[in-house]
Amino acid sequence: MKAAVQVGRELPGLLIEDERRRIVEERLREQSAAEAEDLVRRHERARHDRRAVDVAGGQVGSWMSAPAPIGP
């Protein structure tokens, strides 16, 4: 609906309904594609962050399970 309102504001003299509908559909496709790309980027970032946490957790775990040095 937002795309339809924007088209109405930007092209107020557009009288042919078919042309208006075509422009609105095109903008909706563009918006959907941009949102899908953003979603993919966020998922990739989350996977990267989880791997970093897993690696860091593994390093902390190995450090904590190492025997403590005895004496000076």
N, C-alpha and C positions, 0 to 999 in steps of 0.2 A: 504494500500500500504506500510505503514511503516513496518508492520509485515513481509511482503514479502521480503523487503530489508534486514531487520535484519536476517531473516532465511538465505538468500543468503550469507550474510557476515559470519554468525556463522557456517554455514554448506556448504561451497563452493563445496565440493565433492559430494553433494547429487544429483545424476543423475536421480533418479526415480521421475518423475513429480507427480505421485499420492501421494507419501510419502511427498514430499515437500508441496503439496497442503493441505494434512492432517495436517501437522505441522502448516502451516500458519493459517488454519481455527481454530485450537485449540487455538492458541495465540490470534486470534481475539475474540474468545468467552471469553477467560480469561480477555482480556482487556475490553470488553463490560461489563462483570460482575463487574469488579472493578470500572468502571465509573458509573454504576448503583448504586452500594453501596455508592459511594461518593456523588452522587446526592441525595440519600435518606438521608444521614447524613446532607448534607447542608440544605435540606428542613426541617428536624427536628430541626436543629439549628435555622433556620429562624423563625419557629413557636414558639420555646422557647423564642427567642428574642422579638417577637411581643407580646407574653403574658406578658413578663417582662415589656415592655413599657406600655402595657395597665394597668397593675397593678400599676405601678409607676404613670401613668397619673391619675388613679382613686384616688390614695392617695393624689396627689397634688391638684386635683380638690376638694376633700373633705376638705382639709386644707384651701384652698382659699375660700370656701363657708362658713366656720365656722364663726360665729359672732366674731368680734374683742372684746377683753376684754375692759371694760370701767373703767377708773380711776386706781389709784395705788393699 
